[in-house]
């Protein structure tokens, strides 16, 4: 049976449970990213976000192809794409991370659940940030968060076999340049952080190697913090880097560098509150 991996705010290969689970099925998989007008043409997102996403997808496509696979995209609503996949392949299993986004994305996820259930298809969602949905008590958050962050990081499969390009549904393409025709409101900025898993790891390593040493001193100074802050916000927001990876690598650095512990302890508190407020 076909395993479809639906990418949303998890644009990476490393520590990606839905992708790993799909590959373990042993059959060619179908990784997809869908540019949905109902999500992107609302009030929460802009052309700046979409430019970062496109850069992330281009980087991700390179990674997939290095593993022997391919990433596919489409412009349209998710239900349309699922209908096309179902018509082409018959029954399939859908894998995805829970998206901790906006009311629009949550409502969309509920519609997808309904669509899959009505057709007797399996939709498997996986926790992403250490954010627990339907938590009965806020007091339980800490224990669940620690449990999630302490789980082993999920490796990238050595080879990722994907559905052949000429066998995919009509709506899907591996030519990501098609996304340049998708219009999103707002203006671009002249300079900004570049999207992608590779850039995320480079930025994080640069922070842990040196820039963290003034984190505590500069956190409330707008100009100085531009240099000593982590600069991970966009990479965590779009999942170029997993929160679990950030937490575990920071803890390793704290153990290896006792003198810089207070800076990294404050950084860790920000990672924790990031999830807690969500």
VOKENU-275153 format. One record per residue (C-alpha): chain; residue in one letter; residue number from 1; y, x, z. Coordinates in steps of 0.001 Angstrom, whole numbers, plus 500000, padded with zeros to 6 digits. Each point is the difference from the previous one (the first is absolute). Layout:
BEGIN
 chain resn resi     py     px     pz
     A    a  NUM      Y      X      Z
...
***
This chain:
BEGIN
 chain resn resi     py     px     pz
     A    x    1 500000 500000 500000
     A    x    2 503518 501187 499216
     A    x    3 502137 501268 502896
     A    x    4 503753 499535 499514
     A    x    5 502425 502074 502097
     A    x    6 503387 498304 500344
     A    x    7 502729 502539 500765
     A    x    8 503201 498796 501664
     A    x    9 501725 502110 502655
     A    x   10 497214 502603 500074
     A    x   11 500706 502159 496964
     A    x   12 497717 502944 500744
     A    x   13 496388 501192 499810
     A    x   14 499578 501711 503370
     A    x   15 499091 497924 503074
     A    x   16 499686 496878 497865
     A    x   17 497234 497754 501340
     A    x   18 500004 497308 497275
     A    x   19 499665 502647 497272
     A    x   20 497302 501867 501902
     A    x   21 498002 496826 500663
     A    x   22 500233 498935 496366
     A    x   23 498780 503378 498723
     A    x   24 497040 499860 502400
     A    x   25 498748 496978 498067
     A    x   26 498751 502417 497357
     A    x   27 501377 498068 497011
     A    x   28 503174 500604 497941
     A    x   29 503022 498666 501871
     A    x   30 503269 498434 498848
     A    x   31 503096 501327 501860
     A    x   32 503062 497854 499285
     A    x   33 503688 499801 500834
     A    x   34 501732 496751 499069
     A    x   35 503782 499704 499587
     A    x   36 500467 496413 501165
     A    x   37 503281 498287 499049
     A    x   38 499767 497659 503004
     A    x   39 500026 503029 502334
     A    x   40 502360 502372 498194
     A    x   41 502647 497527 498946
     A    x   42 500680 498731 503515
     A    x   43 502669 501245 502397
     A    x   44 498114 502730 501908
     A    x   45 499313 502523 497222
     A    x   46 502115 501758 497383
     A    x   47 499857 502348 497020
     A    x   48 500138 502926 502437
     A    x   49 496720 498950 501578
     A    x   50 498356 499381 496640
     A    x   51 501082 503383 498637
     A    x   52 498311 501643 502989
     A    x   53 496872 497889 499434
     A    x   54 499849 500988 496320
     A    x   55 500229 503679 500928
     A    x   56 497217 499445 502532
     A    x   57 497801 498265 497432
     A    x   58 500497 502771 497432
     A    x   59 498950 502553 502599
     A    x   60 497040 497834 500974
     A    x   61 498899 499637 496391
     A    x   62 499820 503800 499717
     A    x   63 497820 500110 503107
     A    x   64 497670 497287 498708
     A    x   65 499573 501771 496677
     A    x   66 499244 503290 501721
     A    x   67 497149 498140 501702
     A    x   68 498764 498532 496718
     A    x   69 501544 496580 500579
     A    x   70 502964 497917 498956
     A    x   71 502644 497780 501564
     A    x   72 500878 496701 498329
     A    x   73 503113 497885 500260
     A    x   74 501403 496671 498843
     A    x   75 503200 497994 500251
     A    x   76 499268 496507 501270
     A    x   77 498865 497992 502972
     A    x   78 496888 501120 501829
     A    x   79 498126 496742 499398
     A    x   80 500480 500410 496240
     A    x   81 498495 503475 500101
     A    x   82 497084 498879 502173
     A    x   83 499295 497177 497540
     A    x   84 499927 502520 497158
     A    x   85 497657 502309 501928
     A    x   86 497691 497095 500874
     A    x   87 499937 498835 496386
     A    x   88 499156 503507 498755
     A    x   89 497508 501216 502612
     A    x   90 498795 496931 501858
     A    x   91 499526 500396 503754
     A    x   92 501769 502889 501701
     A    x   93 500923 501276 503479
     A    x   94 503683 500599 500813
     A    x   95 500937 502816 502406
     A    x   96 503511 500432 501412
     A    x   97 501965 501143 503011
     A    x   98 501848 497350 501949
     A    x   99 503613 500189 498904
     A    x  100 502537 500041 502826
     A    x  101 502912 499089 497787
     A    x  102 502108 496851 499821
     A    x  103 499366 496241 500323
     A    x  104 499666 499945 496192
     A    x  105 497171 502541 499972
     A    x  106 498227 498283 502886
     A    x  107 500155 496629 498255
     A    x  108 498707 501659 496820
     A    x  109 497067 501479 501932
     A    x  110 499136 496536 501342
     A    x  111 500031 498622 496442
     A    x  112 497687 502788 498841
     A    x  113 497616 499280 502884
     A    x  114 499959 496336 498982
     A    x  115 499477 500868 496326
     A    x  116 497054 502276 500790
     A    x  117 498415 497566 502475
     A    x  118 500168 497073 497578
     A    x  119 497957 502038 497519
     A    x  120 497533 501336 502544
     A    x  121 501254 503572 499589
     A    x  122 500188 502623 502741
     A    x  123 503444 501326 501036
     A    x  124 499701 502910 502449
     A    x  125 503199 501001 501796
     A    x  126 500393 503137 502095
     A    x  127 502452 500909 502742
     A    x  128 502724 502348 498841
     A    x  129 502616 501004 502576
     A    x  130 498301 499381 503297
     A    x  131 501737 496619 499858
     A    x  132 497637 497300 501246
     A    x  133 500490 496524 498566
     A    x  134 499595 496956 502247
     A    x  135 500158 502133 503163
     A    x  136 499868 497612 502945
     A    x  137 501986 502201 502360
     A    x  138 502612 502658 499287
     A    x  139 498593 501927 502956
     A    x  140 496815 500689 498020
     A    x  141 501821 501800 497200
     A    x  142 499817 503504 501496
     A    x  143 496220 500033 500372
     A    x  144 499424 498756 496448
     A    x  145 502532 502478 498617
     A    x  146 498347 502972 501683
     A    x  147 496580 498851 498887
     A    x  148 501145 499814 496383
     A    x  149 501902 503296 500037
     A    x  150 497052 501889 501496
     A    x  151 497544 499012 497287
     A    x  152 499006 502798 497605
     A    x  153 502125 500415 496883
     A    x  154 498250 498669 496913
     A    x  155 499333 502644 497329
     A    x  156 500656 499642 496282
     A    x  157 496850 499550 497937
     A    x  158 499233 502995 497784
     A    x  159 499641 497766 496967
     A    x  160 501469 496559 499388
     A    x  161 498375 498082 497158
     A    x  162 502160 497180 498683
     A    x  163 499577 497264 497438
     A    x  164 500514 501313 496463
     A    x  165 503433 499304 498545
     A    x  166 498684 497976 497039
     A    x  167 498042 497697 502315
     A    x  168 502848 498903 502269
     A    x  169 501597 496533 499808
     A    x  170 502886 499478 497580
     A    x  171 502633 499893 502739
     A    x  172 499125 503450 501365
     A    x  173 500967 503375 498552
     A    x  174 499710 503632 501069
     A    x  175 503344 500732 498298
     A    x  176 502273 499842 503038
     A    x  177 503091 500361 497816
     A    x  178 499749 496227 499494
     A    x  179 501601 499687 503444
     A    x  180 503257 501348 498532
     A    x  181 500407 496590 498359
     A    x  182 499859 498180 503336
     A    x  183 503509 499254 501177
     A    x  184 500835 500079 503705
     A    x  185 503482 499276 501343
     A    x  186 502307 502512 501637
     A    x  187 501213 503460 499074
     A    x  188 498246 503337 500016
     A    x  189 501336 502933 502010
     A    x  190 500882 503302 498360
     A    x  191 497800 502092 502281
     A    x  192 497287 499034 502415
     A    x  193 496517 500802 501198
     A    x  194 497316 500120 497328
     A    x  195 496996 497731 500399
     A    x  196 496384 501134 500015
     A    x  197 497187 501170 502238
     A    x  198 500558 503664 499140
     A    x  199 503691 499861 500903
     A    x  200 499155 498142 503205
     A    x  201 497672 502763 501169
     A    x  202 502471 502703 498983
     A    x  203 502792 498292 501974
     A    x  204 497820 499508 503071
     A    x  205 498737 503587 499941
     A    x  206 503567 501259 499698
     A    x  207 500938 497955 503066
     A    x  208 497069 501222 502103
     A    x  209 500455 503612 498882
     A    x  210 503635 500315 501001
     A    x  211 502427 497063 499870
     A    x  212 498569 498201 503059
     A    x  213 501355 502727 502306
     A    x  214 503374 498237 500258
     A    x  215 498756 496406 499815
     A    x  216 500812 499166 503624
     A    x  217 503461 501607 499825
     A    x  218 501073 498473 496685
     A    x  219 498460 496525 500041
     A    x  220 503317 498294 500849
     A    x  221 502152 502197 497747
     A    x  222 500245 498486 496515
     A    x  223 500783 503209 498119
     A    x  224 497692 502342 501901
     A    x  225 497089 497558 500041
     A    x  226 499990 499960 496207
     A    x  227 498494 503471 500258
     A    x  228 497822 499757 503102
     A    x  229 498625 496465 499691
     A    x  230 496539 499537 498499
     A    x  231 501154 498248 496787
     A    x  232 496712 498082 500054
     A    x  233 501455 496481 500000
     A    x  234 499468 499195 496297
     A    x  235 496614 501709 499952
     A    x  236 498769 497928 502930
     A    x  237 501620 496825 498657
     A    x  238 498167 500272 496676
     A    x  239 496874 501607 501372
     A    x  240 500192 503379 498247
     A    x  241 498982 501312 503415
     A    x  242 497906 498090 502502
     A    x  243 501359 499394 503479
     A    x  244 496702 501207 501449
     A    x  245 500347 503304 498150
     A    x  246 503568 500433 501270
     A    x  247 498942 499321 503589
     A    x  248 496982 502287 499977
     A    x  249 501786 502919 498332
     A    x  250 502928 499686 502388
     A    x  251 497663 500084 502994
     A    x  252 498290 503095 498606
     A    x  253 503386 501703 499700
     A    x  254 500933 498973 503542
     A    x  255 496842 501689 501304
     A    x  256 500659 503133 497963
     A    x  257 503730 500297 500826
     A    x  258 500701 499232 503683
     A    x  259 503622 501211 499710
     A    x  260 500814 497346 497431
     A    x  261 498128 497254 501786
     A    x  262 503070 498024 501125
     A    x  263 501239 499697 496410
     A    x  264 496650 498825 498701
     A    x  265 499509 497690 502964
     A    x  266 503218 498216 499061
     A    x  267 498872 499841 496364
     A    x  268 496672 498518 501136
     A    x  269 501855 497322 501937
     A    x  270 501761 499006 496765
     A    x  271 496686 499718 498155
     A    x  272 498692 497803 502808
     A    x  273 503059 497736 500052
     A    x  274 499864 499712 496218
     A    x  275 496681 498171 500332
     A    x  276 500904 498179 503224
     A    x  277 503088 498362 498555
     A    x  278 498082 498902 496895
***
